[in-house]
Amino acid sequence: MAAPTDKQVTKAVSEAVGDDVAKGLRAALALRRLAEELETMQVTNARRKGWSWQDIAAALAVSKQAVHKKYAELVTSADRQR
């Protein structure tokens, strides 16, 4: 995943709160996708560094079951590819 530049993020945030509804919705979608990518990347990093599912869940303010259900298979596949 290529990290977005500060300028790209700033533009998306500006558009998300602006008056143009179409631009705002597209920006909201782009920011939601970015947040999902960042969360996935950091959950994977956390597991590789020995964090428990409980620790990750607490950091994300969700249940251990929710974070495990969402990421367990993905993290396991990423580890197999290493």
C-alpha positions in Angstrom: 0.0 0.0 0.0 1.4 3.4 -1.0 0.9 5.9 1.7 -1.1 9.0 0.6 0.6 12.3 0.8 -0.4 14.9 3.4 -1.8 17.0 0.6 -4.0 14.2 -0.7 -5.4 13.5 2.8 -6.0 17.3 3.5 -7.8 17.6 0.1 -10.0 14.6 0.9 -10.9 16.0 4.3 -11.6 19.4 2.9 -13.9 17.9 0.2 -15.6 15.6 2.8 -16.8 18.6 4.8 -17.4 21.0 1.9 -20.7 22.0 0.3 -20.4 19.9 -2.8 -22.3 16.8 -1.8 -21.0 14.6 -4.7 -17.4 15.5 -3.8 -18.1 15.1 -0.2 -19.5 11.6 -0.6 -16.6 10.5 -2.8 -14.1 11.9 -0.3 -15.9 10.2 2.6 -15.6 6.9 0.7 -11.9 7.5 0.0 -11.2 8.2 3.6 -13.2 5.2 4.8 -11.1 3.0 2.4 -7.9 4.5 3.6 -8.9 4.0 7.3 -9.6 0.3 6.5 -6.3 -0.1 4.8 -4.4 1.5 7.7 -6.3 -0.6 10.3 -5.5 -3.8 8.4 -1.8 -2.8 8.1 -1.5 -2.0 11.8 -3.4 -5.1 13.0 -1.0 -7.2 10.9 2.0 -5.3 12.4 0.6 -5.7 15.9 0.2 -9.5 15.5 3.7 -9.8 14.1 5.1 -7.9 17.1 3.3 -10.3 19.5 0.2 -8.3 20.4 -2.7 -10.4 21.6 -6.1 -10.1 20.0 -7.3 -8.6 23.3 -4.6 -5.8 23.2 -5.5 -5.0 19.6 -9.3 -5.0 20.4 -8.7 -2.6 23.3 -6.7 -0.2 21.1 -9.5 -0.2 18.5 -12.3 0.0 21.1 -14.0 -3.2 19.8 -14.4 -6.7 21.3 -11.8 -9.3 21.0 -14.2 -11.5 19.1 -14.9 -8.7 16.5 -11.3 -8.0 15.8 -10.4 -11.7 15.6 -13.3 -12.5 13.3 -12.4 -9.6 10.9 -8.6 -10.2 10.8 -7.6 -13.7 11.9 -7.7 -15.3 8.5 -6.1 -12.3 6.8 -3.2 -12.1 9.3 -2.6 -15.8 9.1 -2.4 -15.6 5.3 0.0 -12.7 5.4 2.2 -14.7 7.8 2.2 -17.6 5.4 3.4 -15.3 2.5 6.4 -14.1 4.5 
